[in-house]
Amino acid sequence: MNIPDISNLIYFIHFGTQENIYFSWKSKYSPKAFIFDYSIAKDAIKSEIYFHLNKGDVKIVYQKKNNFIYIIGGHISVQFQILEALLDYLSKRFMEIYGDVLFEIFDIGTDDFFKDFISKIEDTIKKIPNQVGTIIRAYCRICGKYVNVYVKKSMIEDTEDYPVALVYMHHGHSLLLYIDADFKVRGAEIVSITG
């Protein structure tokens, strides 16, 4: 099952350090500017795991790798796993292309420097979720129906222990899924959450 086109639901991408934003992209569909969200995220990040934030009608995923901060935000309907998959892909490509010269070019001015990378973002948003993830179906007994859950392939393929546990939050409750190496749901249960 293919993931629907979400290109109009991804709002912004920022890459940088504690001190500077090196790369910033905002979608033409974005309802507002999100530079303030970079400030919030960079101060909250403590380790290299993914952090998730719901902020009104926007979901934000951020991660720190090697003292570099990567942030992506999209509509509340976009699942966190999709945002993580996009952030993984884009951050790797970004560092492959610009990693060696990044700190040298910042003082020069970056308006045109990232032009080629920026031109590929919308195409990436359309194609990459289907290449690096898949949709699984799980039965939610609270909703009384099957739900579609996006799962990053790396989450399943890079683990040593199965089944892999994933919590899917939707409609005010959470479903704990157990997923095997073949991306099959081997168990699902409603779980309580706190925070």
PyMOL commands that set and color helices and strands:
alter all, ss='L'
color gray80, all
select helices_A, chain A and resi 35-44+80-98+102-105+115-132+153-157
alter helices_A, ss='H'
color red, helices_A
select strands_A, chain A and resi 10-16+21-26+51-55+58-65+68-75+133-140+145-152+164-170+173-179+185-191
alter strands_A, ss='S'
color yellow, strands_A
deselect
rebuild
show_as cartoon
